[in-house]
Amino acid sequence: MTSAESDLVIVIRGRGRVSALGLDSDWSAPAASPFTQHPASLPVAALPAGAEAALNNLRQAHPAYRQLDRTVLLALLAARLSVASCRLSVVSNKETTPSSTLPDTDNYQLTTDNDQLAISIGSSRGATGRLEEFHAEFLAEGRVPAAASPLTTLGNVASWVAFDAGQAGATALSHSSTCSSAFQALGNAVAWLRAGMADRFLAGGAEAPLTDFTLAQMRAIGIYSPFAAADWPCRPGTGRPSTFVLGEGAAVFVLERGSRAALRAAGETALLLEGVGFGFEALGSKTGLSADGRHFQQAMRAALHQAGVAPSDIDAVVLHSPGTPAGDTAERAALRAVFGEELPLLLSNKWLLGHTLGASAALSLDFALHVLETQTWPTIPFATDVNGPSERTVRRVLVNAAGFGGNAASVVVGK
C-alpha cells in the first residue's frame, strides 16, 4: 500500500547536520569557497572552526568519547542537533536549544514516554581514522590495544548514538552500502515504523574520510578534482574534467509514525518522508555504472511508487551528481527515462560540501527539506545544468544517492 492510500505517514520531526558549512541549518552559499587544502595537496570540504570546536567539546563531554572515531562523534553531534531542533514535549529532559548551537552535554536524553525508539545510522567506511591509527600502531609495534576491535566495527556508530541519547533499551542499527548508506538507514527506519516495530527513529548518516589513505584511494581512481580549494573545486553537472572532492559531515533526523488525519485535524504542516526506493545493477566494474543509470531508474521509480505519486508530482530533484563525468551523465539519462525531456528543477549541494560518502544522502535530504521550508537555494558560481533560484513552487522533492557496487537509492519528501 502506498502512502497516498494509507493514513499512516512518516513525519520528520527534527533534523541536525554538521558539514563544511558548519552547524547552522541555513544553506546560503558563503561568499568564498568553503573548501580547504589538505596536507595531501588535495582540496577537501572539512569542518570550519566553529563546528570543529563543537566536535572537540563533545569529545570531552564523557571520558569514553575521547577514544571514539571522528565519524562516531559527527553522528553524535548531528543527532544532538536533530533532537534539539524538535519542538515536542517528548524530546528532551531539558529545554530545547536552537539548532544552530550545541545542546547541553550533561544529562542528555531523548525521553520517549515508553515509545519504542530505534537508531539507524549509515556510514560507508565507519571508523576510518581510528582503524588507520590502530593499523599503523600494529605495523610499528606489532600489537594493538584491546579496544581496537570494538572501536572500529561499523556497529559502534549507531550504538554510541543510542548511548548518548540515554536509550538503554533502544534498537541500534548500522548500515554500510557505500554512498547510499544513509538512505539504507532511512529505508530500514521507514520499514520499521510502518510495521509498528518502532514509534520513533533517529536515522541518518555520518562520515569522516579525510585521511591520507582514503584521499589516496580516491586519487588512485582518477576522479579527483584538479581545481584549487579556493576555486569551487567540486563542480557537478559541468562535464570534464572530473571534479570529485571528498568532504566530511553528518545529518540525522527524528522520524516518527504519524496520522495523516491527525495532522489535518490539527492544521499542522509537517515534513513527510513519503517514499524510499532502491536500485541495483550488476556490472563487471564495481566502480562503474551503466550509461543510462539503470540503478537510478529503479530507485526513483520505486520511491515514486511507494509515495503514491507520479513523476509529474515532483517539482525538484536533489542530484547525487558528484562531479564525475560518467556518473553525472548517467544520472541525467536516468532522469530523462523517468521524467521525460521536461525535467524537474535540478538541485545540488555537493558544490558546497564535496562528496561525504555515507553521509552524502542524509545531507542531500537535509538540503531538500530546507528547499521545501524556505523555497530558496543558493546560486552556483560556475556554468552548470544545476538550476539556480526559480519562481516555481516546490512542494515535493526527490533525492538521489548512489555508490560503488551498482547500488542506488532515492527518497521522496513533501509537505
BELWOPE-V87856 format. One record per run of one state. SS is the DSSP state (h for helix, s for strand, l for the rest). FROM is the first residue (numbers start at 1). TO is the last residue. If there is no record, write none. Layout:
ss=SS from=FROM to=TO
ss=SS from=FROM to=TO
//
This chain:
ss=l from=1 to=2
ss=h from=3 to=5
ss=l from=6 to=7
ss=s from=8 to=19
ss=l from=20 to=21
ss=s from=22 to=22
ss=l from=23 to=35
ss=s from=36 to=37
ss=l from=38 to=42
ss=s from=43 to=45
ss=l from=46 to=48
ss=h from=49 to=59
ss=l from=60 to=62
ss=h from=63 to=67
ss=l from=68 to=69
ss=h from=70 to=85
ss=l from=86 to=116
ss=s from=117 to=122
ss=l from=123 to=127
ss=h from=128 to=141
ss=l from=142 to=147
ss=h from=148 to=152
ss=l from=153 to=155
ss=h from=156 to=164
ss=l from=165 to=170
ss=s from=171 to=175
ss=l from=176 to=177
ss=h from=178 to=195
ss=l from=196 to=199
ss=s from=200 to=207
ss=l from=208 to=211
ss=h from=212 to=221
ss=l from=222 to=223
ss=s from=224 to=224
ss=l from=225 to=228
ss=h from=229 to=231
ss=l from=232 to=243
ss=s from=244 to=244
ss=l from=245 to=245
ss=s from=246 to=247
ss=l from=248 to=248
ss=s from=249 to=259
ss=h from=260 to=265
ss=l from=266 to=271
ss=s from=272 to=280
ss=l from=281 to=293
ss=h from=294 to=307
ss=l from=308 to=310
ss=h from=311 to=313
ss=l from=314 to=315
ss=s from=316 to=318
ss=l from=319 to=324
ss=h from=325 to=339
ss=l from=340 to=344
ss=s from=345 to=347
ss=l from=348 to=349
ss=h from=350 to=353
ss=l from=354 to=354
ss=s from=355 to=355
ss=l from=356 to=356
ss=h from=357 to=374
ss=l from=375 to=395
ss=s from=396 to=403
ss=l from=404 to=406
ss=s from=407 to=414
ss=l from=415 to=415
//
